Amino acid sequence: MISSEIRHLTESIPKQSVVVLHVGLRGIYENSRGYTYDALTLLDEIRKQLEPRAIYVPTFTYTFTKSKVFDVRGSLAEVGRFSEEIRSNSELGVKRNLDPVFSVIETEGDALRYNELITNAFGANTIWDSLDNESHYILNINLPVSIVATQLHYLEYINNVPYRYLKTFEGCIFDYDGENHHVNYDYFVRDLSKDTKWNRDKIADLARLNGALVETSMVRSFDWQALKRLLINEMTRDLSYLIR
């Protein structure tokens, strides 16, 4: 099933594209052979069917804001089993960038600057700023909500939405050599006095009605540049559009 659904995306995602994966691994395969096997099988399926130039897998660690420590080699990915299986698999030979909250892995080559300290969650030297300037596709696979896209946080940041504010977290980043770097990390956080939940159904409907979403029963593919244009148009009229 998942193989044919990914194959369907080849009609809308050109070869040598950039994709960002958000995956709910449990239940993708009816005859599961374990998380590790399933994660690697799905990754290989995406490689084979879509032939992307770059695949970004989020390996976020939200606990940095409390623990004050991020070890690029050992801090667990906190955004699902797929991400952790890809992060921890030594045979893949992938590396993670030095972002203590919003780290990612790029599985296909050297597109990621993994030795550069990231001290602003959505600033000029982040992967989100880089991705915003190029065509790419956000794949939501087997997820229980209408859309998962960190790029929405990037839009909130660059538009300085009124329900978030910049907060600095002091902590330490341990790099691949085990060297400890003290950092002050700027993160555009929620104003807890306000309801900041995205209206995910509305955002997905906007994408669907305007050709920025291709979907099957288990997969949603968002064309970020197309969706971004739609959202910016709405946010020029209402900065709180994403949450209303």
Buried (B, 14 or more C-beta within 10 A) or exposed (E): EBEEBBBBBEEEBEEEBBBBBBBBBEEBBEEEEEBBEBBBBBBEBBEEBBBBBBBBBBBBBEBBBEEBBBBBEEBEBBBBBBBBBBBBBEEBEBBBBBBBBBBBBBBBEEBBEBEEBBBBBBBEEBBBBBBBEEEBBBBBBBBEEBBBBBBBBBBBBBBEBEBBEEEEBEBBBBBEEEEEBEBEBBBBBBEEEEEBEBBBEBBBBBBBEBEBBBBBEBBBBBBBBBBBEBBEEBBEEEBBBBBE
